[in-house]
Amino acid sequence: MDIDFNKYSDGLVPAIVQDNDTHKVLMLGFMNDAALQKTMQERKVTFYSRSKNRLWTKGEESGNFLELVAIAVDCDHDTLLIKAHPLGPVCHTGADTCWSERNHHDSFLTYLEDIIELRRKSSPGESYVASLFAKGINKIAQKVGEEAVETVIEAKDSNDELFLNEAADLLFHYLILLNAKGHRLKDISRILQERHSG
């Protein structure tokens, strides 16, 4: 791989990280040759931190590593595109990406998943979500069942407002169940994409 580390005076090149499954841009970091070699050897994305003045593996403190899938260099040989599997939120704010898309309808569910993860760590007395987690997987699964039944009941009537609210309750509790099982919507999306292409 021919990379021009001498183009910039600090010997670093920008490295754009993209989710291999969703194609969402996750973050931007900088790499020198040592960071690139460590990334390829250990299969965990490593940058050169300008603030720490050392190599820094994303997730070394949080555990939210970026598992390397592929590396591509641009036509000028001075920018890298890193495709990775993120093992948890990427941004220090707890979001999946460092570019806030919380006001976009198509990303609100991802934002909601991040909120559920944060609420899970709260005291049961402070959050409805935390109280559900405190009661265990059986209670969470039971709530999904209850909300599903209520959604079916409202689907048989003609009140769209009631139906949509029950559907929202069902989806919310489904996201909680996914989180409890260690998964996110992108895991379900990946399976549906595989079925569609198969």
C-alpha positions in Angstrom: 0.0 0.0 0.0 1.6 3.2 -1.2 0.9 6.0 1.3 2.5 9.4 1.3 3.3 10.1 4.9 5.6 12.9 3.9 2.9 15.1 2.3 2.1 16.8 5.7 4.8 18.2 7.9 3.7 16.1 10.9 4.0 12.8 9.0 0.3 12.0 9.6 -2.5 11.2 7.2 -6.2 11.5 7.8 -8.0 8.2 8.4 -11.8 8.1 7.9 -13.5 5.2 9.7 -16.6 3.8 8.1 -19.0 1.1 9.5 -18.5 -1.9 7.2 -22.1 -2.9 7.6 -24.1 0.3 7.6 -21.5 2.4 5.6 -22.1 5.2 8.1 -19.0 7.4 8.6 -18.0 7.0 12.3 -15.0 9.2 13.0 -11.9 10.8 11.7 -8.4 10.2 13.1 -4.8 10.5 12.0 -2.3 7.7 11.4 1.5 7.5 10.9 3.2 4.5 9.6 3.5 2.9 13.1 -0.2 3.3 13.7 -1.0 1.8 10.3 1.3 -1.2 11.0 -0.2 -1.8 14.4 -3.7 -1.6 13.0 -2.9 -4.2 10.4 -1.1 -6.5 12.8 -3.6 -6.4 15.7 -6.7 -5.9 13.5 -7.9 -3.1 15.9 -7.9 0.5 14.5 -5.0 2.5 16.0 -4.3 6.2 15.5 -1.6 8.5 16.4 -3.0 10.8 19.0 -1.8 14.4 18.6 -3.0 15.3 22.1 -1.3 12.3 23.8 1.7 12.3 21.5 1.6 8.5 21.2 -0.2 5.6 19.4 -3.8 5.3 20.6 -6.0 2.3 19.9 -9.6 3.3 19.7 -11.4 1.5 22.6 -8.3 1.0 24.8 -10.1 2.6 27.7 -13.8 2.1 26.8 -13.6 -1.4 25.3 -15.4 0.0 22.2 -12.8 -1.2 19.7 -13.0 -0.8 16.0 -12.3 -4.3 14.4 -10.5 -3.8 11.1 -12.2 -5.1 8.0 -10.3 -3.3 5.2 -8.1 -0.3 4.4 -8.1 1.7 1.2 -6.0 4.7 0.1 -7.3 7.5 -2.0 -6.1 8.5 -5.5 -3.6 11.1 -4.0 -2.1 8.5 -1.6 -2.6 10.8 1.4 -5.9 9.8 2.9 -7.1 6.4 4.3 -10.6 4.9 4.3 -10.9 2.3 7.2 -13.8 -0.1 7.1 -14.4 -1.6 10.5 -16.9 -3.3 12.8 -17.5 -1.0 15.8 -17.8 -2.8 19.2 -20.0 -0.2 20.8 -20.5 3.5 20.5 -17.7 5.3 18.7 -18.1 8.9 19.9 -17.1 10.0 23.4 -20.7 11.3 23.8 -22.0 7.7 23.6 -23.3 8.1 20.0 -22.6 5.7 17.2 -20.9 8.4 15.2 -19.0 11.6 15.9 -21.3 13.4 13.5 -24.6 14.0 15.3 -27.5 13.0 13.2 -30.0 13.0 16.0 -32.4 15.3 14.2 -32.7 13.1 11.2 -35.7 10.8 11.2 -33.7 7.9 9.7 -31.1 8.0 12.5 -33.4 8.7 15.5 -33.7 5.0 16.2 -29.9 4.7 16.5 -30.0 7.7 18.8 -32.7 6.0 20.9 -30.6 2.9 21.1 -27.8 5.0 22.5 -30.2 6.5 25.1 -31.4 3.0 26.1 -27.7 2.0 26.7 -27.1 5.1 28.8 -30.3 4.6 30.8 -29.4 0.9 31.4 -26.5 2.1 33.6 -28.8 4.4 35.7 -30.3 3.6 39.0 -33.6 1.7 38.7 -35.3 4.5 40.7 -34.1 7.1 38.1 -35.2 5.5 34.9 -38.1 3.3 33.6 -35.6 1.6 31.3 -33.2 0.9 34.2 -36.1 -0.5 36.2 -36.9 -2.9 33.4 -33.3 -4.1 33.2 -33.3 -4.5 37.0 -36.3 -6.9 36.7 -34.4 -9.1 34.2 -34.8 -10.6 30.7 -38.1 -12.3 31.5 -39.9 -9.1 32.4 -38.4 -7.3 29.4 -39.6 -10.1 27.0 -43.0 -10.1 28.7 -43.4 -6.3 28.1 -42.6 -6.9 24.4 -45.3 -9.5 24.3 -47.8 -7.3 26.0 -47.1 -4.4 23.7 -47.4 -6.7 20.7 -50.8 -7.9 21.8 -52.0 -4.2 22.3 -50.7 -3.3 18.9 -52.6 -6.1 17.3 -55.8 -5.1 19.1 -55.5 -1.5 17.9 -54.7 -2.7 14.4 -58.2 -4.2 14.2 -59.8 -0.8 14.9 -59.8 2.4 12.9 -58.1 4.8 15.3 -54.7 5.5 13.7 -53.5 7.6 16.6 -54.0 4.7 19.1 -52.5 2.2 16.7 -49.4 4.3 16.0 -48.8 4.9 19.8 -49.1 1.2 20.5 -46.7 0.5 17.6 -44.3 3.0 19.1 -44.5 1.3 22.5 -43.8 -2.0 20.9 -40.8 -0.8 18.9 -39.4 0.9 22.0 -39.6 -2.2 24.1 -38.2 -4.3 21.3 -35.1 -2.0 21.3 -34.8 -2.6 25.0 -35.0 -6.4 24.4 -32.4 -6.2 21.7 -30.1 -4.3 24.1 -30.7 -6.8 26.8 -29.6 -9.6 24.5 -26.5 -7.7 23.5 -27.7 -6.6 20.0 -28.7 -3.6 18.1 -31.0 -2.9 15.1 -28.0 -3.0 12.7 -27.7 -6.7 13.6 -31.2 -7.3 12.5 -30.7 -5.1 9.4 -27.7 -7.2 8.5 -29.7 -10.4 8.6 -32.5 -8.9 6.5 -30.0 -7.6 3.9 -28.4 -11.1 3.7 -31.9 -12.6 3.2 -32.7 -10.0 0.5 -29.5 -10.6 -1.4 -29.7 -14.4 -1.0 
